[in-house]
Amino acid sequence: MLKLYTYFRSSAAYRVRCALNLKGLAWEAVPIHLLRAGGEQNQAAYRLKSPLGTVPVLESEAGVLSQSLAIIEYLDETQPLPPLLPSSAWERARVRAIAQTIACDIHPINNLRVLNYLGDHFAASQQQKNAWYRHWVSQGLAAVERLLAGHAATGTFCHGETPTLADCCLVPQVFNARRFDCPLEALPTIRRIVEACEQLPAFQQAAPARQADAE
């Protein structure tokens, strides 16, 4: 049984939940509360699994893996059906470019530890932190919209007619954008793709509200 150390609102963990469900794999959720008792991710036992103290972590017979994109690509290599990356090198690179725009450019400067640092060390108010969040998410999603809109390879989903790694990243990022009241009106392609994903049981079951640790 695969174990996923997760937090219901973590967009990185949400990505992996989507991938696990799309693959139809059995997995056990191990909740790591990022706020309770100073953050359970900071406990010494968990730091042995995730040196940065982040979620998700995947534990399998093969060992322990951190970093959501690495985990999803591992799942795709070891459980190849249905594939989350296309067959050609160019197509795989395109899907990775979309996924990494989200996971490497948008998400890192907006996750909890960055927002906490802005408050703790620069006395940023909640209003200022929210403005920071909306600025970078809006700028990043506008770039993703340009990658998707009108591109011949964009289909019902980010790439073609089946969900890929890119969709596993896009849906959680849009969930967070909605949570922080980021404007999405100028992102019709993103909104259409997310709506298509949210019709699928794999994405529905991965949603934060459906997790055992949801609050």
Secondary structure, DSSP 8 states (H G I E B T S, - for coil): -EEEEE-TT-HHHHHHHHHHHHHT--EEEEE--SSGGG-GGGSHHHHHH-TT--S-EEEETTEEEESHHHHHHHHHHHS-SS-SS-SSHHHHHHHHHHHHIIIIIISGGGSHHHHHHHHHHH---HHHHHHHHHHHHHHHHHHHHHHHTT-TT--SSSSTTS--HHHHHHHHHHHHHHHTT---TT-HHHHHHHHHHTTSHHHHHHSGGGSTT--
